[in-house]
Amino acid sequence: MKSISPARLLASTAAALLLCGAGTASAAPLADATVAFLMPDQSSTRYEEHDHPGFVAEMKKLCPSCKVLYQNADGDASRQQQQFNSVVSQGAKAIVLDPVDSTSAASLVKQAQSRGIKVIAYDRPIPSTPADFYVSFDNEAIGKSIATSLVEHLKAMKVATADDGLLEVNGSPTDAAAGLIKKGMHAGIGTGSYATLAEYDTPEWAPAKAQQWVAGQISRFQKKIVGVVAANDGTAGGAIAAFKAAGVDPVPPVTGNDATIAGLQLIIAGDQYNTISKPSEIVAAAAADVVAALLQGEAPKADQTLFGTPSKLFVPTLITAENLKAEIVDKMIDGKPIEPASVLCTGRYVEGCKKLGITP
């Protein structure tokens, strides 16, 4: 029997709850509707490879006659404003919005709602103006999980704490989700006795900027750096590249988030310590379910309220080398592995895969 993640089961249950009671009369507003899916950047491959396809697939199940408009702002808030205006002019009845800038996105929410357009905040919340709904993984829990995992690892390795400490590489300062991850990271670091030597909010989540900052800290602190709490796999990759460029061997343990192919391969190679598996298809499908419910006049089922917005937050899964095979290669979503061994175990990662018992 193919295994299905608990989060996917939750998403399926949510779909049933969202759509129950929506009879043929209430289904009319959904038929032939135009909906928009606006993503923030391309610094992570997840939006093109997982979020967008996952949303489209679920919308096709719920409404074969609906039209999905997809745009990616590539980290530019002004471009996202233009894309937003474009989908409004094309008649979008609902907009799933993952904002480049969580603060400026408030005006987009107000603009849409004044026209009767439903706005679903996606992945990143919009704190100052409540959207109609918010769907995401629990970002604060993500930050705490990766940081606590690193602290426990350092304790187990009996790493000294007298003059040593951690670097903290946060996400974009314009991203409210990054702020939640940062809050969780602080809490996780606080579970141990390791000092934070320095921390940095990475503009646009750009790996190159994270690499540049970490390179400067290596020159400043040298061997005092015993670990790096990085907020996602992109910034983790930048940090690891900085250590390698500086000739640091071994690279101190580095956290991550998103379970990107690159991040998973760095774990396989032993260069990155952990990441977070949060299959984007899960939240994308849940967002489509919310769109369908709202357009049919239904109230989507929320499990909490965040920033005044009814919200559904899924539970993330921590990944290290110990459970990567079970949670990434062997675990199935819709009959497919989260990432197949044939994709992960290529080139220089083949030997690392063998050590973890992963075979293409």
RODO-317750 format. One record per residue (C-alpha): x, y, z; residue in three letters; residue number from 1. Coordinates in nm, 3 decimals. Each point is the difference from the previous one (the first is absolute). Example, Ala and Ser with C-alpha at 12.3 -4.5 7.8 and 13.67 -1.06 7.14 Angstrom:
RODO-317750
<r <1.230; -0.450; 0.780>; Ala; 1> <r <0.137; 0.344; -0.066>; Ser; 2> 
end
This chain:
RODO-317750
<r <0.000; 0.000; 0.000>; Met; 1> <r <0.132; 0.342; -0.089>; Lys; 2> <r <0.053; 0.223; 0.302>; Ser; 3> <r <-0.161; 0.345; 0.019>; Ile; 4> <r <0.137; 0.271; 0.224>; Ser; 5> <r <-0.214; 0.113; 0.294>; Pro; 6> <r <0.008; 0.350; -0.142>; Ala; 7> <r <-0.143; -0.123; -0.331>; Arg; 8> <r <-0.277; -0.180; 0.187>; Leu; 9> <r <-0.074; 0.325; 0.179>; Leu; 10> <r <-0.018; 0.180; -0.334>; Ala; 11> <r <-0.242; -0.261; -0.135>; Ser; 12> <r <-0.214; 0.025; 0.309>; Thr; 13> <r <0.005; 0.378; -0.031>; Ala; 14> <r <-0.125; -0.028; -0.358>; Ala; 15> <r <-0.295; -0.209; 0.109>; Ala; 16> <r <-0.085; 0.239; 0.280>; Leu; 17> <r <0.038; 0.305; -0.219>; Leu; 18> <r <-0.227; -0.130; -0.271>; Leu; 19> <r <-0.260; -0.189; 0.202>; Cys; 20> <r <-0.342; 0.149; -0.025>; Gly; 21> <r <0.079; 0.186; -0.321>; Ala; 22> <r <-0.289; -0.109; -0.219>; Gly; 23> <r <-0.058; 0.058; -0.368>; Thr; 24> <r <-0.155; 0.342; 0.060>; Ala; 25> <r <0.302; 0.130; 0.191>; Ser; 26> <r <0.245; -0.154; -0.247>; Ala; 27> <r <-0.091; 0.245; -0.276>; Ala; 28> <r <0.246; 0.278; 0.107>; Pro; 29> <r <0.288; -0.248; -0.025>; Leu; 30> <r <-0.068; -0.123; -0.352>; Ala; 31> <r <0.212; 0.177; -0.264>; Asp; 32> <r <0.156; 0.224; 0.267>; Ala; 33> <r <0.340; 0.159; -0.055>; Thr; 34> <r <0.236; -0.035; 0.296>; Val; 35> <r <0.355; 0.127; 0.041>; Ala; 36> <r <0.304; -0.156; 0.165>; Phe; 37> <r <0.266; 0.267; 0.065>; Leu; 38> <r <0.335; -0.119; 0.137>; Met; 39> <r <0.283; 0.219; 0.137>; Pro; 40> <r <0.339; -0.105; -0.134>; Asp; 41> <r <0.218; -0.251; -0.180>; Gln; 42> <r <0.279; -0.022; 0.258>; Ser; 43> <r <-0.160; -0.333; 0.096>; Ser; 44> <r <-0.096; -0.252; -0.268>; Thr; 45> <r <-0.306; -0.111; 0.199>; Arg; 46> <r <-0.247; 0.240; -0.163>; Tyr; 47> <r <0.058; -0.121; -0.355>; Glu; 48> <r <0.052; -0.366; 0.088>; Glu; 49> <r <-0.260; -0.059; 0.272>; His; 50> <r <-0.230; 0.288; 0.105>; Asp; 51> <r <-0.128; 0.101; -0.342>; His; 52> <r <-0.052; -0.354; -0.135>; Pro; 53> <r <-0.164; -0.104; 0.327>; Gly; 54> <r <-0.246; 0.289; -0.009>; Phe; 55> <r <-0.090; -0.056; -0.366>; Val; 56> <r <-0.052; -0.373; 0.053>; Ala; 57> <r <-0.237; 0.052; 0.293>; Glu; 58> <r <-0.193; 0.276; -0.178>; Met; 59> <r <-0.051; -0.230; -0.299>; Lys; 60> <r <-0.153; -0.259; 0.232>; Lys; 61> <r <-0.229; 0.255; 0.165>; Leu; 62> <r <-0.088; 0.205; -0.305>; Cys; 63> <r <0.105; -0.130; -0.344>; Pro; 64> <r <-0.143; 0.312; -0.166>; Ser; 65> <r <0.189; 0.248; 0.221>; Cys; 66> <r <0.291; 0.199; -0.138>; Lys; 67> <r <0.320; 0.037; 0.206>; Val; 68> <r <0.224; 0.303; -0.056>; Leu; 69> <r <0.355; -0.052; 0.128>; Tyr; 70> <r <0.265; 0.268; 0.055>; Gln; 71> <r <0.331; 0.011; 0.190>; Asn; 72> <r <0.134; 0.342; 0.107>; Ala; 73> <r <0.365; -0.113; 0.020>; Asp; 74> <r <0.054; 0.190; 0.325>; Gly; 75> <r <-0.129; 0.333; -0.131>; Asp; 76> <r <-0.290; 0.154; 0.198>; Ala; 77> <r <-0.073; 0.251; -0.278>; Ser; 78> <r <-0.023; -0.281; -0.252>; Arg; 79> <r <-0.237; -0.188; 0.227>; Gln; 80> <r <-0.219; 0.312; 0.017>; Gln; 81> <r <-0.011; 0.005; -0.381>; Gln; 82> <r <-0.078; -0.370; -0.013>; Gln; 83> <r <-0.274; 0.049; 0.257>; Phe; 84> <r <-0.155; 0.281; -0.206>; Asn; 85> <r <0.021; -0.220; -0.307>; Ser; 86> <r <-0.190; -0.294; 0.148>; Val; 87> <r <-0.263; 0.237; 0.141>; Val; 88> <r <-0.051; 0.146; -0.347>; Ser; 89> <r <-0.032; -0.356; -0.137>; Gln; 90> <r <-0.292; -0.063; 0.231>; Gly; 91> <r <0.153; -0.206; 0.280>; Ala; 92> <r <-0.264; -0.085; 0.262>; Lys; 93> <r <0.255; -0.128; 0.251>; Ala; 94> <r <0.372; 0.067; 0.040>; Ile; 95> <r <0.243; -0.226; 0.184>; Val; 96> <r <0.278; 0.237; 0.102>; Leu; 97> <r <0.346; -0.084; 0.132>; Asp; 98> <r <0.129; 0.356; 0.049>; Pro; 99> <r <0.346; 0.127; -0.080>; Val; 100> <r <-0.051; 0.270; 0.263>; Asp; 101> <r <-0.246; -0.093; 0.274>; Ser; 102> <r <-0.050; 0.364; 0.102>; Thr; 103> <r <-0.071; 0.149; -0.341>; Ser; 104> <r <-0.225; -0.296; -0.083>; Ala; 105> <r <-0.258; 0.147; 0.238>; Ala; 106> <r <-0.101; 0.249; -0.270>; Ser; 107> <r <-0.049; -0.287; -0.246>; Leu; 108> <r <-0.236; -0.174; 0.241>; Val; 109> <r <-0.204; 0.317; 0.047>; Lys; 110> <r <-0.010; 0.064; -0.375>; Gln; 111> <r <-0.126; -0.352; -0.072>; Ala; 112> <r <-0.254; -0.014; 0.280>; Gln; 113> <r <-0.147; 0.335; -0.106>; Ser; 114> <r <-0.083; -0.170; -0.331>; Arg; 115> <r <-0.143; -0.312; 0.163>; Gly; 116> <r <0.307; -0.208; -0.089>; Ile; 117> <r <0.100; -0.264; 0.256>; Lys; 118> <r <0.364; 0.003; 0.115>; Val; 119> <r <0.170; -0.307; 0.142>; Ile; 120> <r <0.335; 0.079; 0.164>; Ala; 121> <r <0.236; -0.284; -0.083>; Tyr; 122> <r <0.315; -0.112; 0.183>; Asp; 123> <r <0.077; 0.356; 0.114>; Arg; 124> <r <-0.260; 0.180; 0.213>; Pro; 125> <r <-0.114; 0.359; -0.048>; Ile; 126> <r <-0.003; 0.130; 0.360>; Pro; 127> <r <-0.146; 0.350; -0.030>; Ser; 128> <r <-0.314; -0.078; -0.205>; Thr; 129> <r <-0.194; -0.325; 0.040>; Pro; 130> <r <-0.036; -0.202; -0.317>; Ala; 131> <r <-0.300; -0.227; -0.048>; Asp; 132> <r <0.209; -0.302; 0.100>; Phe; 133> <r <0.361; -0.103; 0.062>; Tyr; 134> <r <0.153; -0.337; -0.094>; Val; 135> <r <0.354; -0.102; 0.093>; Ser; 136> <r <0.224; -0.231; 0.193>; Phe; 137> <r <0.064; 0.118; 0.357>; Asp; 138> <r <0.296; 0.233; -0.057>; Asn; 139> <r <0.077; 0.068; 0.365>; Glu; 140> <r <0.006; -0.375; 0.066>; Ala; 141> <r <0.238; -0.040; -0.296>; Ile; 142> <r <0.249; 0.247; 0.147>; Gly; 143> <r <-0.011; -0.156; 0.344>; Lys; 144> <r <0.033; -0.351; -0.137>; Ser; 145> <r <0.311; 0.060; -0.211>; Ile; 146> <r <0.175; 0.199; 0.275>; Ala; 147> <r <-0.084; -0.243; 0.281>; Thr; 148> <r <0.118; -0.289; -0.217>; Ser; 149> <r <0.335; 0.172; -0.055>; Leu; 150> <r <0.042; 0.080; 0.371>; Val; 151> <r <-0.072; -0.362; 0.094>; Glu; 152> <r <0.248; -0.120; -0.261>; His; 153> <r <0.273; 0.227; 0.136>; Leu; 154> <r <-0.072; -0.120; 0.353>; Lys; 155> <r <0.023; -0.362; -0.112>; Ala; 156> <r <0.332; 0.075; -0.171>; Met; 157> <r <0.121; 0.162; 0.326>; Lys; 158> <r <0.088; 0.324; -0.177>; Val; 159> <r <0.147; 0.255; 0.244>; Ala; 160> <r <-0.190; 0.320; 0.075>; Thr; 161> <r <0.245; 0.226; 0.186>; Ala; 162> <r <0.101; 0.235; -0.281>; Asp; 163> <r <-0.181; -0.173; -0.286>; Asp; 164> <r <-0.336; 0.076; -0.150>; Gly; 165> <r <-0.240; 0.002; -0.291>; Leu; 166> <r <-0.069; 0.211; -0.304>; Leu; 167> <r <-0.365; 0.067; -0.079>; Glu; 168> <r <-0.095; 0.059; -0.363>; Val; 169> <r <-0.360; 0.116; -0.014>; Asn; 170> <r <-0.229; 0.049; -0.298>; Gly; 171> <r <-0.112; 0.317; -0.173>; Ser; 172> <r <-0.088; 0.293; 0.227>; Pro; 173> <r <-0.305; 0.075; -0.219>; Thr; 174> <r <-0.143; -0.351; 0.044>; Asp; 175> <r <-0.229; -0.046; 0.301>; Ala; 176> <r <0.047; -0.377; -0.019>; Ala; 177> <r <0.375; 0.056; 0.036>; Ala; 178> <r <-0.077; 0.198; 0.315>; Gly; 179> <r <-0.192; -0.296; 0.141>; Leu; 180> <r <0.283; -0.238; -0.092>; Ile; 181> <r <0.246; 0.238; 0.166>; Lys; 182> <r <-0.209; 0.005; 0.318>; Lys; 183> <r <0.001; -0.378; 0.005>; Gly; 184> <r <0.374; -0.013; -0.064>; Met; 185> <r <0.062; 0.226; 0.300>; His; 186> <r <-0.213; -0.230; 0.214>; Ala; 187> <r <0.183; -0.309; -0.124>; Gly; 188> <r <0.344; 0.151; 0.059>; Ile; 189> <r <-0.121; 0.091; 0.348>; Gly; 190> <r <-0.039; -0.369; 0.085>; Thr; 191> <r <0.379; -0.025; 0.021>; Gly; 192> <r <0.290; 0.198; 0.138>; Ser; 193> <r <0.157; 0.104; -0.330>; Tyr; 194> <r <0.036; 0.373; -0.056>; Ala; 195> <r <-0.107; 0.165; -0.323>; Thr; 196> <r <0.317; 0.161; -0.132>; Leu; 197> <r <-0.185; 0.201; -0.266>; Ala; 198> <r <-0.320; -0.011; -0.204>; Glu; 199> <r <-0.107; 0.133; -0.338>; Tyr; 200> <r <-0.330; 0.062; -0.179>; Asp; 201> <r <0.066; -0.110; -0.358>; Thr; 202> <r <-0.152; 0.239; -0.258>; Pro; 203> <r <-0.230; -0.187; -0.240>; Glu; 204> <r <0.120; -0.331; 0.150>; Trp; 205> <r <0.289; 0.028; -0.247>; Ala; 206> <r <0.258; -0.280; 0.047>; Pro; 207> <r <0.280; 0.219; -0.138>; Ala; 208> <r <-0.068; 0.266; 0.265>; Lys; 209> <r <-0.005; -0.265; 0.273>; Ala; 210> <r <0.332; -0.134; -0.130>; Gln; 211> <r <0.156; 0.345; 0.001>; Gln; 212> <r <-0.109; 0.070; 0.357>; Trp; 213> <r <0.114; -0.338; 0.132>; Val; 214> <r <0.337; 0.047; -0.170>; Ala; 215> <r <0.045; 0.319; 0.198>; Gly; 216> <r <-0.090; -0.175; 0.325>; Gln; 217> <r <0.249; -0.278; -0.069>; Ile; 218> <r <0.275; 0.262; -0.024>; Ser; 219> <r <-0.131; 0.163; 0.318>; Arg; 220> <r <-0.059; -0.304; 0.224>; Phe; 221> <r <0.203; -0.275; -0.171>; Gln; 222> <r <-0.008; -0.326; 0.199>; Lys; 223> <r <-0.249; 0.132; 0.257>; Lys; 224> <r <-0.288; -0.082; -0.237>; Ile; 225> <r <-0.132; -0.343; 0.100>; Val; 226> <r <-0.323; 0.006; -0.200>; Gly; 227> <r <-0.229; 0.206; -0.224>; Val; 228> <r <-0.376; 0.030; 0.039>; Val; 229> <r <-0.108; 0.088; -0.355>; Ala; 230> <r <-0.368; 0.065; -0.074>; Ala; 231> <r <-0.023; -0.190; -0.329>; Asn; 232> <r <0.200; -0.222; -0.233>; Asp; 233> <r <0.103; 0.292; -0.222>; Gly; 234> <r <0.160; 0.197; 0.283>; Thr; 235> <r <0.144; -0.327; 0.136>; Ala; 236> <r <0.162; -0.067; -0.337>; Gly; 237> <r <0.146; 0.350; 0.001>; Gly; 238> <r <0.142; -0.053; 0.350>; Ala; 239> <r <0.152; -0.336; -0.095>; Ile; 240> <r <0.156; 0.152; -0.313>; Ala; 241> <r <0.160; 0.271; 0.216>; Ala; 242> <r <0.161; -0.257; 0.231>; Phe; 243> <r <0.129; -0.205; -0.290>; Lys; 244> <r <0.142; 0.308; -0.171>; Ala; 245> <r <0.180; 0.086; 0.324>; Ala; 246> <r <0.150; -0.350; 0.016>; Gly; 247> <r <-0.188; -0.095; 0.319>; Val; 248> <r <-0.004; -0.379; 0.033>; Asp; 249> <r <-0.219; -0.144; 0.130>; Pro; 250> <r <-0.280; 0.250; -0.053>; Val; 251> <r <-0.186; 0.056; 0.329>; Pro; 252> <r <-0.357; -0.132; 0.003>; Pro; 253> <r <-0.245; 0.223; -0.188>; Val; 254> <r <-0.381; -0.009; 0.016>; Thr; 255> <r <-0.240; 0.053; -0.288>; Gly; 256> <r <-0.366; -0.005; -0.097>; Asn; 257> <r <-0.213; -0.094; -0.306>; Asp; 258> <r <0.161; -0.338; -0.083>; Ala; 259> <r <0.111; 0.124; -0.341>; Thr; 260> <r <0.191; -0.242; -0.219>; Ile; 261> <r <0.319; 0.200; 0.058>; Ala; 262> <r <-0.055; 0.004; 0.376>; Gly; 263> <r <-0.071; -0.373; 0.015>; Leu; 264> <r <0.311; -0.072; -0.205>; Gln; 265> <r <0.209; 0.209; 0.239>; Leu; 266> <r <-0.133; -0.213; 0.286>; Ile; 267> <r <0.084; -0.314; -0.196>; Ile; 268> <r <0.353; 0.135; -0.052>; Ala; 269> <r <0.034; 0.080; 0.371>; Gly; 270> <r <0.030; 0.376; -0.055>; Asp; 271> <r <-0.342; 0.102; 0.139>; Gln; 272> <r <-0.142; -0.132; 0.326>; Tyr; 273> <r <-0.378; 0.032; -0.036>; Asn; 274> <r <-0.290; 0.139; -0.198>; Thr; 275> <r <-0.379; 0.005; 0.020>; Ile; 276> <r <-0.225; -0.211; -0.220>; Ser; 277> <r <-0.315; 0.192; -0.081>; Lys; 278> <r <-0.124; -0.133; -0.333>; Pro; 279> <r <-0.135; 0.309; -0.169>; Ser; 280> <r <-0.264; -0.201; -0.183>; Glu; 281> <r <-0.175; -0.038; 0.338>; Ile; 282> <r <-0.046; 0.371; 0.068>; Val; 283> <r <-0.064; 0.068; -0.370>; Ala; 284> <r <-0.282; -0.254; -0.003>; Ala; 285> <r <-0.139; 0.144; 0.323>; Ala; 286> <r <0.006; 0.349; -0.155>; Ala; 287> <r <-0.198; -0.130; -0.297>; Ala; 288> <r <-0.252; -0.154; 0.241>; Asp; 289> <r <-0.035; 0.335; 0.176>; Val; 290> <r <-0.053; 0.180; -0.333>; Val; 291> <r <-0.276; -0.246; -0.093>; Ala; 292> <r <-0.172; 0.037; 0.336>; Ala; 293> <r <0.014; 0.381; 0.003>; Leu; 294> <r <-0.131; 0.033; -0.354>; Leu; 295> <r <-0.290; -0.227; 0.090>; Gln; 296> <r <-0.089; 0.211; 0.301>; Gly; 297> <r <0.135; -0.250; 0.249>; Glu; 298> <r <0.211; 0.079; 0.308>; Ala; 299> <r <0.327; -0.199; -0.020>; Pro; 300> <r <0.083; -0.187; 0.318>; Lys; 301> <r <0.282; 0.173; 0.192>; Ala; 302> <r <0.199; -0.153; 0.283>; Asp; 303> <r <0.111; 0.335; 0.139>; Gln; 304> <r <0.008; 0.375; -0.064>; Thr; 305> <r <0.329; 0.172; -0.082>; Leu; 306> <r <0.030; 0.377; -0.043>; Phe; 307> <r <-0.379; 0.020; 0.003>; Gly; 308> <r <-0.028; -0.243; -0.292>; Thr; 309> <r <-0.160; -0.347; 0.022>; Pro; 310> <r <0.287; -0.237; -0.064>; Ser; 311> <r <0.091; -0.359; -0.070>; Lys; 312> <r <0.359; -0.088; 0.094>; Leu; 313> <r <0.150; -0.339; -0.078>; Phe; 314> <r <0.262; -0.172; 0.215>; Val; 315> <r <0.353; -0.013; -0.150>; Pro; 316> <r <0.234; -0.302; 0.011>; Thr; 317> <r <0.365; 0.035; 0.102>; Leu; 318> <r <0.243; -0.180; -0.232>; Ile; 319> <r <0.355; -0.112; 0.080>; Thr; 320> <r <0.218; -0.267; -0.157>; Ala; 321> <r <-0.159; -0.250; 0.240>; Glu; 322> <r <-0.353; 0.025; -0.140>; Asn; 323> <r <0.055; 0.144; -0.348>; Leu; 324> <r <-0.061; -0.334; -0.171>; Lys; 325> <r <-0.319; -0.074; 0.192>; Ala; 326> <r <-0.152; 0.349; -0.016>; Glu; 327> <r <0.111; 0.113; -0.347>; Ile; 328> <r <0.076; -0.298; -0.224>; Val; 329> <r <-0.237; -0.262; 0.142>; Asp; 330> <r <-0.294; 0.226; 0.093>; Lys; 331> <r <-0.262; 0.041; -0.269>; Met; 332> <r <-0.236; 0.285; -0.088>; Ile; 333> <r <-0.257; -0.082; -0.267>; Asp; 334> <r <0.195; -0.313; -0.085>; Gly; 335> <r <0.333; 0.178; -0.048>; Lys; 336> <r <0.302; 0.035; 0.233>; Pro; 337> <r <0.058; 0.348; 0.138>; Ile; 338> <r <0.333; -0.017; -0.184>; Glu; 339> <r <0.109; -0.316; -0.184>; Pro; 340> <r <0.340; -0.156; 0.053>; Ala; 341> <r <0.068; 0.035; -0.373>; Ser; 342> <r <-0.008; 0.380; 0.041>; Val; 343> <r <0.198; 0.021; 0.325>; Leu; 344> <r <0.264; -0.265; -0.060>; Cys; 345> <r <0.197; 0.140; -0.292>; Thr; 346> <r <0.366; 0.088; -0.054>; Gly; 347> <r <0.190; 0.062; 0.321>; Arg; 348> <r <-0.303; -0.089; 0.213>; Tyr; 349> <r <-0.007; -0.368; -0.100>; Val; 350> <r <0.241; -0.108; 0.273>; Glu; 351> <r <-0.188; 0.195; 0.264>; Gly; 352> <r <-0.325; -0.165; -0.108>; Cys; 353> <r <0.158; -0.344; 0.036>; Lys; 354> <r <0.102; 0.081; 0.356>; Lys; 355> <r <-0.360; 0.094; 0.079>; Leu; 356> <r <-0.138; -0.311; -0.167>; Gly; 357> <r <-0.153; 0.192; -0.289>; Ile; 358> <r <0.022; -0.159; -0.344>; Thr; 359> <r <-0.130; 0.154; -0.324>; Pro; 360> 
end
